[in-house]
Amino acid sequence: MRYIFLITLFCLFLISCSKDSSQQKPTLTFESVNTTVLERGQYIQFTLGFTDPTGQFKSDSAIYVRKVVPQCPEDSVLKDWLPLPAFNASGNTKGDILVTYAYGTGTQYLPIAEPKCGGNDTCFFQFVLQNAAGNMSDTVKSPTIVIVAN
């Protein structure tokens, strides 16, 4: 009986000393968006805050962006996997990520297509951050965005 108690105590000690995988994943927060009504010729810029406890942001780091249009599933086709620029980072790295899309303009920003279901798109955007170690953040969501059909 004494050995069972000691083995159980040792196992509990090992479990408590192991690194929690949630301590390895980056965190992502939605900070702001410059507009909630997007008209042709405008751009939309999302500001996201991040923290990475491992500081593993290298060339394999990326942010996944998904546009969701609940009333028009065929218009929920925007799914981008955007690589992040590599930078020197150490443990507990914090910063902001800007994600910018343009609607109906020929700029350096990624394009957003015209709404497909015969009216305005009432949508939201989802974001997930992945660091170079493959650890992924929880999904964050933008407020409701209206993309005006022209």
Secondary structure, 3 states (H helix, E strand, C coil): CHHHHHHHHHHHHHHHHCCCHHHCCCEEEEEEECCCEECCCCEEEEEEEEEECCCCCCCCCEEEEEEECCCCHHHCCCEEEEECCCCCCCCCEEEEEEEEEEECCCCCCEEECCCCCCCCEEEEEEEEEECCCCCECCCEECCCEEECCC
